[in-house]
């Protein structure tokens, strides 16, 4: 089964841009993250790619390519459709019924 990972450039951090990866292991996830982010940073010769396993976040599977997920094919999603907070515009945390993440809701 494919696991969820967040891929990002460690210099800018995940808040500067992150990609959702569905992969079997960390090595596979890092390769996909690097390939995706290389398109974002065309002028940069070197990208410090990092990946983080996202445990216990089943709601992120709604973002997966359904056909690739069914074939157990690793893939990257760089434009999330429904898992992005309406306030901070970040993803990875559970959203409430209003589309607000737990961190933004706690700040109220």
Residue, then its C-alpha position, 0 to 999 in steps of 0.5 A: x500500500x502507498x504511504x503519504x509523504x510530504x516533500x519539500x526543499x529543506x532550505x525554504x521549508x515546507x511552508x514555502x512549498x510542499x508536494x504530497x507524495x504517495x509512495x511505498x518508501x522514503x527513497x521512492x518518495x524523495x525521488x518523486x519529490x525531487x522530480x516535481x520540485x525541480x520544475x518549481x525551481x528551474x533557475x536553481x542548480x541544487x535542491x535540498x530535497x527532504x521528505x516526511x512520512x505523514x502518519x495517521x492522515x487518511x484524509x489525504x488519500x482523497x487527493x490521490x490519483x484514483x487510477x494510480x492509487x488502484x494500481x499501487x503506482x507511486x505519484x506526486x500531487x503538487x496542487x491539492x484540491x480539497x485538503x488546503x486550509x482556507x485561512x493559512x493555505x497550508x495542507x497536512x492537518x485535518x480540516x473542520x467542516x468549514x475548511x479550517x485546519x486545527x492550528x488556525x482554529x486553535x488560534x481563534 
